[in-house]
Amino acid sequence: MAISKELLEILVCPLCKATVEMKPNGSGLKCVQCHRVYPIRDDIPVMLVEEAKVED
């Protein structure tokens, strides 16, 4: 089961409060401002700053 559109609309980056977007491969949610990628495990986004990785 994928993450619903409604959930994506309300989720924000816990660090900078910017919008997050699904990565094309569906492996995580990427912040549009600070570029942190929050992993998705078992269809649940892990929105913890210490679990995120910074990407370009």
C-alpha positions, 0 to 999 in steps of 0.5 A: 500500500502506497502513501496516500495523497492526503497524507503527503499533503499534510506531511512536512520536514520536521527540521525546516517545516518545508514540503516533502515529495515522494522520490521517483523510486518510492524509497523515501520522502525528500524535503524540497528545502533542506534536501533531507530524504526520510526513508519509508519502511513497511509503507510508513514514512520515518519522519525522524531527522536522525534517520534522514540522509541529505541528498543533492 
